[in-house]
Amino acid sequence: MTITVPGCIGKLHLDGGGSSNWATATLQSTGPNTCWMAFWSRNTATGNPPASQGFSVAPYSSGSAGSPYYHDSTHQVAISISNGSKQVGSAWYN
């Protein structure tokens, strides 16, 4: 799935790494601004706070999260992105 803010495109890949249970995330800057992404994981069975990893990409470049997250019926993943002035988050996905 894809979310956007002006100048930034964030993608959540639910079949990252060639497996349907691993999720990865990528971020692209399409304009003259830095973009930021947070990649989230939570376990709905435990109710513990979500884990996350964050990274940024320079203007007109792209990058990906450092590690995949596992997802299944109780493990959910999500992304949020920002261009420095506007932030958008996705839904949680199993």
C-alpha positions as CSV (number, residue, x, y, z in Angstrom):
1,M,0.0,0.0,0.0
2,T,1.1,3.6,-0.6
3,I,0.7,6.8,1.2
4,T,1.8,10.3,0.1
5,V,2.4,13.8,1.3
6,P,3.7,16.6,-1.0
7,G,7.1,15.5,-2.3
8,C,7.1,12.1,-0.5
9,I,5.9,8.6,-1.3
10,G,5.9,5.9,1.3
11,K,5.2,2.3,0.5
12,L,4.4,-0.7,2.8
13,H,5.3,-4.0,1.2
14,L,3.4,-6.8,2.9
15,D,5.3,-9.5,1.0
16,G,8.8,-8.1,1.5
17,G,11.8,-10.4,1.3
18,G,9.8,-12.9,-0.8
19,S,7.6,-14.0,2.0
20,S,4.0,-13.2,2.6
21,N,4.6,-12.9,6.4
22,W,7.4,-10.3,6.2
23,A,6.8,-6.6,5.6
24,T,9.2,-4.0,4.4
25,A,8.9,-0.3,3.8
26,T,10.3,2.1,1.3
27,L,10.4,5.9,1.0
28,Q,11.0,8.2,-1.9
29,S,11.5,11.9,-2.1
30,T,10.2,13.4,-5.3
31,G,10.9,17.0,-4.6
32,P,13.5,19.3,-3.1
33,N,12.8,18.3,0.5
34,T,13.9,15.6,2.9
35,C,11.3,12.9,3.8
36,W,10.9,10.9,7.0
37,M,9.3,7.5,7.6
38,A,8.4,5.5,10.7
39,F,7.8,1.8,10.2
40,W,5.7,0.3,13.0
41,S,5.0,-3.1,14.4
42,R,2.6,-4.2,17.1
43,N,1.4,-7.4,18.7
44,T,-2.4,-7.2,19.4
45,A,-2.3,-10.3,21.6
46,T,0.1,-8.7,24.2
47,G,-1.0,-5.1,24.0
48,N,2.5,-3.9,24.4
49,P,3.5,-0.5,22.9
50,P,4.4,-0.6,19.2
51,A,8.0,-1.0,18.1
52,S,9.2,1.2,15.4
53,Q,12.2,2.1,13.2
54,G,12.7,5.5,11.5
55,F,14.8,6.8,8.7
56,S,15.0,9.7,6.3
57,V,15.9,10.2,2.7
58,A,17.5,13.2,1.0
59,P,15.8,15.3,-1.7
60,Y,15.3,13.3,-4.9
61,S,16.4,10.0,-3.4
62,S,14.9,6.9,-1.9
63,G,15.6,4.4,0.8
64,S,14.2,1.5,2.8
65,A,13.8,0.5,6.4
66,G,16.7,-1.4,7.8
67,S,14.8,-4.6,8.9
68,P,11.6,-6.3,8.0
69,Y,8.7,-6.9,10.5
70,Y,6.8,-10.1,10.8
71,H,3.0,-9.9,10.3
72,D,0.2,-12.4,10.8
73,S,-3.2,-12.6,12.6
74,T,-1.8,-10.9,15.7
75,H,1.2,-9.0,14.5
76,Q,0.3,-5.8,12.6
77,V,2.4,-3.3,10.7
78,A,2.0,0.3,9.6
79,I,3.9,3.2,8.2
80,S,3.8,7.0,8.7
81,I,5.6,9.6,6.6
82,S,6.4,13.3,6.8
83,N,7.8,16.0,4.6
84,G,8.6,18.2,7.6
85,S,5.3,20.1,7.6
86,K,2.7,17.4,7.0
87,Q,2.5,13.9,8.4
88,V,0.3,11.0,7.2
89,G,-0.1,7.5,8.7
90,S,-1.5,4.3,7.3
91,A,-3.9,1.9,8.8
92,W,-2.6,-1.2,10.6
93,Y,-2.2,-4.3,8.4
94,N,-2.1,-8.0,9.3
